[in-house]
Amino acid sequence: MEDTRKILYVQTHGEDEPSKAATPFYLATAAAAMDMEVAIYFTMHGPTLLRKGTAETLTVKEGGASVAKFITMAQDMGVELLVCQPSLDLNDLQMEDLIDGVQMIGGAAFNDLAIEADAVISF
């Protein structure tokens, strides 16, 4: 039996660049629908997208779906949302500031995920 394929997306853009916010969630949702093991790692300014109430206010284009809708679809498909602890500090965030379902991991855990992944894609 073939092993499950794994994709790790890295989201570096945050609330300051909403046009770059939805694509990782969209692609991760599609990969999960293809029965892949999928995670999105939020680093640099990426964690700002996970702040409670923020994604509901962001759209990629005027009149489009909110980033929150893309996040919900990804979570509903089982996409893991992982956040970098130093990036929380960079953005003056605490874990309790983030939406439910986000896990914090360190650099070593991220590197392990990257080594085990079949693909690592950065945004």
C-alpha positions in Angstrom: 0.0 0.0 0.0 1.2 3.5 -0.9 2.1 5.8 1.9 0.0 9.0 2.4 1.5 11.9 0.6 2.4 14.9 2.8 2.4 18.6 1.9 3.6 21.4 4.2 2.6 25.0 3.2 4.4 27.9 4.8 2.5 31.2 5.2 4.7 34.2 5.7 2.2 36.9 4.7 -0.3 38.3 7.2 -3.2 40.7 7.5 -1.2 43.4 5.9 -1.3 41.5 2.5 -4.8 40.0 2.3 -4.4 39.3 -1.5 -1.8 36.7 -0.5 -3.8 35.2 2.4 -6.3 32.8 0.8 -4.2 30.7 -1.6 -2.4 28.5 1.0 -5.8 27.7 2.6 -7.4 27.0 -0.8 -4.5 24.7 -1.9 -4.3 23.0 1.4 -8.0 22.2 1.3 -7.7 20.8 -2.2 -4.8 18.6 -1.1 -6.7 17.3 1.9 -9.6 16.5 -0.4 -7.1 14.4 -2.3 -6.4 12.4 0.9 -3.0 14.0 1.5 -1.7 14.8 5.0 -1.6 18.7 5.0 -0.4 21.4 7.4 0.1 25.1 7.1 2.9 26.7 9.1 2.5 30.3 10.0 5.7 32.3 10.4 6.9 35.9 10.1 3.6 37.9 9.7 1.4 34.8 8.9 0.2 34.4 12.5 -1.8 37.7 12.2 -4.2 35.8 10.0 -5.1 33.6 12.9 -5.9 36.4 15.3 -9.5 36.0 16.5 -11.8 38.2 14.4 -9.2 39.2 11.9 -9.9 36.8 9.0 -13.6 37.7 9.0 -12.5 41.3 8.0 -10.2 40.3 5.2 -11.1 39.5 1.6 -8.8 38.8 -1.3 -10.8 41.0 -3.5 -13.7 43.4 -2.9 -17.0 41.4 -2.6 -15.2 38.1 -2.4 -15.3 35.5 0.4 -13.6 36.3 3.6 -10.3 34.7 4.5 -12.2 33.2 7.5 -14.3 31.1 5.0 -11.1 29.7 3.5 -9.7 28.9 7.0 -12.9 27.1 8.0 -12.9 25.0 4.8 -9.3 24.0 5.5 -10.0 23.1 9.1 -13.1 21.2 8.1 -11.0 19.1 5.8 -8.5 18.3 8.6 -5.7 20.7 7.6 -3.4 21.3 10.6 -2.7 24.9 11.4 0.7 25.3 13.0 2.2 28.5 14.4 5.8 29.6 15.0 6.3 30.8 18.6 8.9 33.5 17.8 6.5 34.8 15.2 3.9 35.2 17.8 6.3 37.4 19.7 7.1 39.3 16.6 3.4 40.2 16.1 2.7 40.7 19.9 0.4 37.7 19.9 -0.3 35.0 22.5 -1.9 31.6 21.8 -5.1 32.8 23.5 -5.4 35.5 20.8 -5.6 32.9 18.1 -8.6 31.0 16.7 -9.3 27.5 18.0 -7.5 24.6 16.5 -4.0 26.2 16.1 -1.0 24.4 17.5 2.3 26.0 18.4 5.5 24.2 17.3 9.2 25.0 17.5 11.9 25.1 14.9 12.9 21.5 15.4 9.4 20.3 14.9 9.0 22.4 11.8 12.3 21.0 10.4 11.1 17.5 11.0 7.8 18.2 9.2 9.7 19.7 6.3 12.0 16.7 6.0 9.1 14.3 6.1 7.0 16.2 3.6 6.8 15.2 0.0 6.6 19.0 -0.8 7.1 22.2 1.0 5.5 25.3 -0.6 6.0 28.8 0.7 3.8 31.9 0.3 
